Amino acid sequence: MKKILLLQLIMILGVATLNAQSEEHLLLDGWRFHKGGAANADKVDFDDSKWQSVTIPHDWAISGPFDKEIDKQVVAIEQNGEREANEKTGRTGSLPWIGEGWYRRTIEIPDGFSHAELIFDGAMSEPRVYVEGKFAGYWAYGYTTFALDITPYLPKNGGKITPGKYSVAVHLQNREESNRWYPGAGLYRPVRLSLSQDVAVKTFGIFARTTGIEGINSDGTSAKSARITVTTALRISNHKNVKVLHTLLSDGKEVAHAEAMASDGGENTLVMEVDNPKLWSPENPVLYELETYIYADGKAVDSQKTNVGIRSISYDGDGFRLNGKLTKFRGVCLHHDLGPLGSAFNKAAFRRQVRLLKEIGCNAIRTAHNIPAPWQMDICDEMGILVMAESCDMWVYPKCKNGYSIFFEQIDNQSPNADGRPWWQRDFEN
């Protein structure tokens, strides 16, 4: 009994040590906001004490006032058979979303970390981010989740970021006639601070998927076995002795395990075999928890958790099959705003939407017409909703003057985070 207790204590201490090696912090409070331009608002010593205190997700336009002149468009909607242009008001809510705004806050970085990133789940729109008064990065599309490496803008000592408080400023700009519906404005989705070591899982670096299922039962709820393939992209910083370990859990109990030394390129693909898996479906949205651990030179340096649903999809002459069962998409096209709450994402409000949709028989959502919030996708996984995750409203062909088409093939060659690829490729990849 004493040996068991000692082993449990070692495991608890081991997990505590591991969790200290990488951290992610939601930056929801402590923000100051100003609607309009503000000279030098990117500077460290800028006085924002008179700005509005806000929490994010935040939509600066939803409080109004309404005005039919806002974004009034004189257009002919060809899909409606119109041949002559006429006045269209209220297409984007008649709310004051056009214009620019600033957000500022301080982030605090504790001792012991080598790498820092800011992750924006979405920022409406054209966010320009400044850290310690320095331009750290830009993104064109307001719906895309993106990460900025802010390590170069923070002081270092002995390879570690100097602990302390640092300024972050975000400038946003919404152009007129850039949307065909209400887009909202501001930091309308969460912002995260990710802290890690030189060796760590890259942001968006874990891709887990079902690559095989055998012996699905007649009602599609379980199977004899399943194969889960996990690809992990690492930042390895020339370390040669790096190990990747995956554990798949069901109700806290291990059901599969895989580990291997990391490749020189930092990308590893491992396969786990799962016996008697429960299968994900809208009627039975079972999720497993994938725990990923990274070790460098025998020391734990990172850990990540990922929800995984096991399921098979296929098409035949009869249509779409989920876990072998013919499945009809009974869905809706759902814009990203939450009605009177605006575009600021709210978990409770979205759960209510999904609950009401399921009560009337829906099992699917098309994210009309944009990249959805990560929180939205998580809730759909948890509550059992199939998703057609649309990426954008337009490609090269414009549907409104300043829509996504002006960025689609554009290459950003000026931002610190530019990588020489067109925006469509970077947005779709994220």
C-alpha positions as CSV (number, residue, x, y, z in Angstrom):
1,M,0.0,0.0,0.0
2,K,2.9,2.4,0.8
3,K,4.5,1.7,-2.6
4,I,1.2,2.5,-4.3
5,L,0.8,5.8,-2.4
6,L,4.5,6.7,-3.1
7,L,3.9,6.0,-6.8
8,Q,0.8,8.1,-6.9
9,L,2.7,11.0,-5.2
10,I,5.5,10.7,-7.7
11,M,3.0,10.9,-10.6
12,I,1.3,13.9,-9.1
13,L,4.6,15.7,-8.6
14,G,5.6,14.7,-12.1
15,V,2.4,16.3,-13.6
16,A,2.9,19.4,-11.5
17,T,6.5,19.8,-12.8
18,L,5.3,19.2,-16.4
19,N,2.6,21.8,-16.2
20,A,5.1,24.3,-15.0
21,Q,7.0,24.0,-18.3
22,S,4.3,25.4,-20.6
23,E,1.3,27.6,-19.8
24,E,-1.6,29.2,-21.6
25,H,-3.4,32.2,-20.2
26,L,-6.8,33.6,-21.4
27,L,-6.4,37.4,-21.6
28,L,-10.1,38.4,-21.1
29,D,-9.9,41.2,-18.6
30,G,-7.7,44.2,-18.0
31,W,-8.2,45.7,-21.4
32,R,-8.7,49.4,-22.2
33,F,-10.6,50.5,-25.3
34,H,-10.8,53.6,-27.4
35,K,-13.1,54.1,-30.4
36,G,-11.3,56.1,-33.2
37,G,-7.8,57.0,-33.9
38,A,-5.2,57.6,-31.2
39,A,-1.7,59.0,-32.0
40,N,1.1,57.0,-30.3
41,A,-1.3,54.5,-28.7
42,D,1.2,51.8,-29.6
43,K,3.9,53.3,-27.3
44,V,4.7,51.8,-23.9
45,D,4.3,55.0,-22.0
46,F,1.0,56.0,-23.6
47,D,-1.6,57.2,-21.1
48,D,-4.8,55.1,-21.6
49,S,-6.2,55.8,-18.1
50,K,-9.2,57.7,-19.6
51,W,-10.1,54.9,-22.0
52,Q,-13.0,52.6,-21.4
53,S,-12.3,49.5,-19.3
54,V,-13.6,46.4,-21.2
55,T,-13.5,42.7,-21.0
56,I,-13.2,40.6,-24.2
57,P,-14.8,39.1,-26.2
58,H,-16.0,42.7,-27.0
59,D,-18.0,44.2,-29.8
60,W,-17.7,48.0,-29.9
61,A,-20.6,48.5,-32.4
62,I,-23.5,46.5,-30.8
63,S,-24.4,49.3,-28.4
64,G,-25.3,51.5,-31.3
65,P,-26.8,53.9,-32.1
66,F,-28.7,52.6,-35.2
67,D,-28.5,54.7,-38.3
68,K,-29.8,53.7,-41.7
69,E,-27.0,55.7,-43.3
70,I,-24.3,53.5,-41.9
71,D,-22.9,51.4,-44.8
72,K,-25.8,52.3,-47.1
73,Q,-25.2,50.5,-50.4
74,V,-26.7,51.3,-53.7
75,V,-26.5,47.9,-55.5
76,A,-28.4,45.5,-57.7
77,I,-28.6,42.0,-56.2
78,E,-28.3,39.8,-59.3
79,Q,-29.4,36.7,-57.3
80,N,-32.8,38.4,-56.8
81,G,-33.1,39.2,-60.5
82,E,-32.4,42.9,-60.0
83,R,-31.0,44.7,-63.0
84,E,-30.9,48.3,-61.7
85,A,-29.1,49.4,-58.5
86,N,-31.2,50.7,-55.7
87,E,-30.7,51.8,-52.1
88,K,-30.0,49.0,-49.6
89,T,-29.9,49.9,-45.9
90,G,-29.5,47.7,-42.9
91,R,-27.6,45.0,-44.8
92,T,-25.0,45.2,-42.1
93,G,-27.2,46.0,-39.1
94,S,-27.3,49.8,-39.4
95,L,-24.9,49.7,-36.4
96,P,-21.6,51.8,-36.2
97,W,-19.1,49.0,-37.0
98,I,-17.2,51.0,-39.6
99,G,-14.0,52.8,-38.4
100,E,-11.0,52.1,-36.2
101,G,-10.4,51.3,-32.6
102,W,-7.6,50.6,-30.2
103,Y,-7.2,48.1,-27.3
104,R,-4.4,48.1,-24.8
105,R,-3.4,46.0,-21.8
106,T,-0.4,44.7,-19.9
107,I,0.7,41.1,-19.9
108,E,2.8,39.6,-17.2
109,I,5.4,36.9,-17.9
110,P,6.7,34.9,-15.0
111,D,10.2,33.4,-14.7
112,G,11.4,30.3,-16.5
113,F,10.0,30.6,-20.1
114,S,11.9,30.9,-23.4
115,H,9.1,31.4,-25.9
116,A,6.0,33.6,-25.9
117,E,3.1,33.9,-28.4
118,L,-0.1,35.8,-28.5
119,I,-3.0,33.8,-30.1
120,F,-6.0,35.7,-31.4
121,D,-9.1,33.6,-32.1
122,G,-10.3,36.5,-34.3
123,A,-10.1,40.3,-34.4
124,M,-12.4,42.5,-36.5
125,S,-10.5,43.5,-38.5
126,E,-7.1,44.0,-40.0
127,P,-5.5,43.8,-36.6
128,R,-2.0,45.4,-36.1
129,V,-0.4,44.2,-32.9
130,Y,2.3,46.0,-31.0
131,V,4.4,44.6,-28.1
132,E,6.5,46.9,-26.0
133,G,6.0,49.6,-28.6
134,K,7.2,47.5,-31.5
135,F,5.2,46.3,-34.4
136,A,4.9,42.5,-33.8
137,G,2.5,41.5,-36.6
138,Y,-0.6,42.0,-38.8
139,W,-3.4,39.9,-40.1
140,A,-5.8,40.9,-42.9
141,Y,-8.9,38.8,-42.3
142,G,-10.9,39.5,-39.2
143,Y,-12.3,35.9,-38.9
144,T,-9.0,34.0,-38.8
145,T,-7.4,32.5,-35.7
146,F,-3.7,33.4,-35.8
147,A,-0.6,33.3,-33.6
148,L,2.2,35.9,-33.3
149,D,5.6,35.0,-31.9
150,I,6.4,37.9,-29.6
151,T,9.6,36.5,-28.2
152,P,11.8,38.8,-30.3
153,Y,10.2,41.9,-28.7
154,L,10.8,40.8,-25.1
155,P,14.2,41.1,-23.2
156,K,16.1,37.8,-22.5
157,N,18.6,36.7,-20.0
158,G,20.5,33.4,-20.4
159,G,18.0,32.2,-23.0
160,K,15.0,32.9,-20.9
161,I,12.5,35.8,-21.2
162,T,13.1,38.3,-18.5
163,P,10.1,38.1,-16.1
164,G,8.1,41.3,-15.9
165,K,5.1,43.3,-17.2
166,Y,4.9,44.2,-20.9
167,S,2.6,46.4,-23.0
168,V,0.3,45.1,-25.7
169,A,-1.6,47.3,-28.1
170,V,-3.9,46.3,-30.9
171,H,-5.2,48.6,-33.7
172,L,-8.3,47.5,-35.6
173,Q,-9.9,48.9,-38.7
174,N,-13.2,48.1,-40.4
175,R,-13.7,49.3,-44.0
176,E,-17.0,50.3,-45.4
177,E,-18.7,47.9,-47.8
178,S,-16.5,45.1,-46.6
179,N,-19.3,42.8,-45.6
180,R,-22.8,41.7,-46.7
181,W,-24.0,41.2,-43.1
182,Y,-23.2,42.5,-39.6
183,P,-19.6,41.7,-38.9
184,G,-19.2,43.3,-35.5
185,A,-16.1,45.1,-34.5
186,G,-13.2,44.8,-32.1
187,L,-11.6,41.9,-30.1
188,Y,-14.8,39.9,-30.5
189,R,-13.1,36.5,-29.7
190,P,-10.6,35.5,-27.0
191,V,-6.9,36.4,-26.9
192,R,-4.4,33.9,-25.3
193,L,-0.9,34.2,-24.1
194,S,1.1,31.0,-24.7
195,L,4.3,30.5,-22.8
196,S,6.7,27.6,-23.4
197,Q,10.3,26.4,-23.7
198,D,12.6,26.2,-26.8
199,V,11.3,22.7,-27.3
200,A,7.5,22.6,-27.5
201,V,4.5,21.7,-29.6
202,K,3.9,24.3,-32.2
203,T,0.7,26.3,-32.1
204,F,-2.0,24.4,-34.0
205,G,0.6,21.6,-34.0
206,I,-1.5,18.5,-33.1
207,F,-3.7,16.8,-35.7
208,A,-5.5,13.7,-34.4
209,R,-7.9,11.8,-36.7
210,T,-9.6,8.5,-37.1
211,T,-7.8,6.5,-39.9
212,G,-9.5,3.1,-39.5
213,I,-12.5,1.4,-37.8
214,E,-13.2,-2.3,-37.7
215,G,-16.4,-4.1,-36.7
216,I,-18.9,-1.2,-36.3
217,N,-22.1,-2.5,-34.6
218,S,-25.5,-2.2,-36.2
219,D,-26.6,1.0,-34.4
220,G,-23.3,2.8,-35.1
221,T,-22.4,3.5,-31.5
222,S,-19.4,1.3,-31.0
223,A,-16.9,-0.9,-32.8
224,K,-14.4,-3.7,-32.2
225,S,-11.3,-1.5,-32.8
226,A,-10.2,1.8,-34.2
227,R,-7.0,3.4,-35.3
228,I,-6.1,7.0,-34.3
229,T,-3.3,8.7,-36.1
230,V,-1.7,11.7,-34.5
231,T,0.7,14.1,-36.2
232,T,2.6,16.4,-33.9
233,A,4.6,19.4,-35.2
234,L,7.4,20.5,-32.8
235,R,9.7,23.4,-32.2
236,I,12.9,21.4,-31.4
237,S,15.7,24.1,-31.6
238,N,18.4,21.7,-32.7
239,H,17.8,19.3,-29.7
240,K,18.5,15.7,-30.7
241,N,17.0,13.8,-27.8
242,V,13.3,14.7,-27.9
243,K,10.5,12.2,-27.2
244,V,6.8,12.5,-28.1
245,L,4.3,10.5,-25.9
246,H,0.5,10.3,-26.5
247,T,-2.0,8.8,-24.1
248,L,-5.7,8.5,-25.1
249,L,-8.1,8.6,-22.1
250,S,-11.8,7.6,-21.7
251,D,-13.4,8.8,-18.5
252,G,-9.9,9.3,-17.1
253,K,-8.7,5.8,-17.9
254,E,-6.0,5.1,-20.5
255,V,-7.3,3.2,-23.5
256,A,-4.3,3.7,-25.9
257,H,-0.7,4.8,-25.8
258,A,2.1,5.6,-28.3
259,E,5.6,7.1,-28.0
260,A,8.7,7.7,-30.2
261,M,11.7,9.8,-30.5
262,A,11.1,13.0,-32.5
263,S,12.4,13.3,-36.0
264,D,15.1,15.9,-36.9
265,G,12.4,17.9,-38.8
266,G,10.2,18.1,-35.7
267,E,7.1,16.4,-37.2
268,N,6.1,13.0,-35.9
269,T,3.2,10.8,-36.8
270,L,2.2,8.0,-34.4
271,V,-0.6,5.5,-34.5
272,M,-2.7,4.2,-31.6
273,E,-5.0,1.2,-31.6
274,V,-8.1,1.5,-29.5
275,D,-10.2,-1.6,-28.5
276,N,-14.0,-1.4,-28.3
277,P,-14.2,2.3,-29.0
278,K,-17.3,4.4,-28.5
279,L,-18.1,6.3,-31.7
280,W,-19.0,10.0,-32.0
281,S,-22.3,11.0,-33.6
282,P,-24.8,13.9,-33.2
283,E,-27.0,11.5,-31.1
284,N,-24.1,10.3,-29.0
285,P,-21.2,12.9,-29.0
286,V,-18.6,10.8,-27.2
287,L,-15.2,12.5,-26.9
288,Y,-11.9,11.0,-25.8
289,E,-9.1,13.1,-24.3
290,L,-5.7,12.9,-25.9
291,E,-2.8,13.9,-23.6
292,T,0.5,14.8,-25.4
293,Y,3.8,15.0,-23.5
294,I,7.1,16.3,-24.8
295,Y,10.4,15.4,-23.2
296,A,13.8,16.9,-24.1
297,D,17.0,15.3,-22.8
298,G,14.8,13.3,-20.4
299,K,13.0,16.3,-18.9
300,A,9.4,17.1,-19.4
301,V,9.0,20.4,-21.3
302,D,5.5,20.5,-22.7
303,S,2.0,19.0,-22.4
304,Q,-1.2,19.5,-24.4
305,K,-4.7,18.2,-24.2
306,T,-6.9,17.6,-27.3
307,N,-10.5,16.3,-27.5
308,V,-10.9,13.5,-30.1
309,G,-14.0,12.0,-31.5
310,I,-13.7,8.5,-33.1
311,R,-16.0,8.1,-36.2
312,S,-16.0,6.9,-39.8
313,I,-17.4,8.8,-42.7
314,S,-18.1,7.6,-46.2
315,Y,-20.2,8.2,-49.3
316,D,-21.9,5.6,-51.5
317,G,-24.8,5.6,-54.0
318,D,-27.3,6.4,-51.3
319,G,-25.4,9.4,-49.8
320,F,-23.4,10.2,-46.7
321,R,-22.7,7.6,-44.0
322,L,-21.6,8.3,-40.5
323,N,-20.3,5.2,-38.6
324,G,-21.9,3.1,-41.4
325,K,-25.4,4.7,-41.0
326,L,-27.0,6.7,-43.7
327,T,-27.2,10.2,-42.3
328,K,-29.1,13.2,-43.6
329,F,-27.8,16.7,-43.0
330,R,-30.6,18.5,-41.2
331,G,-29.0,21.9,-40.7
332,V,-29.0,25.7,-40.8
333,C,-26.8,28.5,-42.2
334,L,-25.7,30.3,-39.1
335,H,-24.0,33.7,-39.0
336,H,-21.4,34.4,-36.3
337,D,-23.3,37.1,-34.4
338,L,-25.5,36.3,-31.4
339,G,-28.4,38.7,-32.2
340,P,-28.6,41.5,-29.6
341,L,-25.4,40.3,-28.0
342,G,-23.5,41.2,-31.2
343,S,-20.5,39.4,-32.5
344,A,-18.7,39.0,-29.2
345,F,-18.6,35.2,-28.8
346,N,-20.5,34.0,-25.7
347,K,-20.3,30.3,-24.8
348,A,-23.6,30.2,-22.9
349,A,-25.5,32.0,-25.7
350,F,-24.1,29.6,-28.3
351,R,-24.9,26.6,-26.2
352,R,-28.5,27.9,-26.0
353,Q,-28.5,28.2,-29.8
354,V,-27.3,24.7,-30.3
355,R,-29.8,23.3,-27.7
356,L,-32.7,25.0,-29.5
357,L,-31.6,23.8,-32.9
358,K,-31.3,20.2,-31.7
359,E,-34.7,20.4,-30.1
360,I,-36.2,21.1,-33.5
361,G,-34.3,18.3,-35.1
362,C,-31.1,20.0,-36.5
363,N,-27.9,18.1,-36.5
364,A,-25.7,20.4,-38.6
365,I,-24.5,24.0,-39.0
366,R,-22.9,25.7,-42.0
367,T,-20.8,28.7,-40.7
368,A,-22.1,31.2,-43.1
369,H,-19.9,32.7,-44.4
370,N,-16.7,32.6,-42.4
371,I,-14.1,30.8,-40.3
372,P,-15.8,29.9,-37.0
373,A,-14.6,30.6,-33.5
374,P,-12.6,27.8,-32.0
375,W,-15.0,27.9,-29.0
376,Q,-17.9,27.4,-31.4
377,M,-16.2,24.3,-32.9
378,D,-15.5,22.9,-29.4
379,I,-19.1,23.2,-28.4
380,C,-20.3,21.6,-31.6
381,D,-18.0,18.6,-30.8
382,E,-19.3,18.4,-27.2
383,M,-23.1,18.8,-28.1
384,G,-23.1,16.7,-31.3
385,I,-23.3,19.0,-34.3
386,L,-21.9,18.3,-37.7
387,V,-20.2,21.4,-39.2
388,M,-19.6,22.7,-42.6
389,A,-16.8,25.2,-41.7
390,E,-17.0,27.8,-44.5
391,S,-13.9,29.9,-44.9
392,C,-14.9,33.1,-46.7
393,D,-17.8,34.8,-48.5
394,M,-15.8,35.5,-51.7
395,W,-12.6,34.5,-53.4
396,V,-11.2,36.6,-56.3
397,Y,-14.6,37.8,-57.5
398,P,-15.9,40.6,-55.3
399,K,-19.4,40.7,-53.8
400,C,-18.8,44.0,-52.2
401,K,-16.2,46.7,-52.8
402,N,-13.8,46.0,-49.9
403,G,-14.6,42.4,-49.1
404,Y,-12.2,39.5,-48.8
405,S,-11.5,39.5,-52.5
406,I,-9.1,42.4,-52.0
407,F,-6.9,40.2,-49.8
408,F,-7.5,36.8,-51.4
409,E,-4.4,36.7,-53.6
410,Q,-2.5,39.5,-51.9
411,I,1.0,38.7,-50.4
412,D,2.0,40.6,-47.3
413,N,5.6,41.5,-47.6
414,Q,5.8,44.1,-44.8
415,S,4.7,42.5,-41.5
416,P,7.1,40.8,-39.2
417,N,5.0,37.6,-39.4
418,A,4.8,37.7,-43.3
419,D,5.9,34.4,-44.9
420,G,5.6,35.2,-48.7
421,R,2.4,33.3,-49.2
422,P,-1.0,34.8,-50.4
423,W,-3.6,35.4,-47.7
424,W,-6.0,32.7,-48.9
425,Q,-3.4,30.0,-48.3
426,R,-2.5,31.3,-44.8
427,D,-6.1,31.8,-43.8
428,F,-7.2,28.3,-45.1
429,E,-4.3,26.6,-43.4
430,N,-5.1,28.2,-40.0
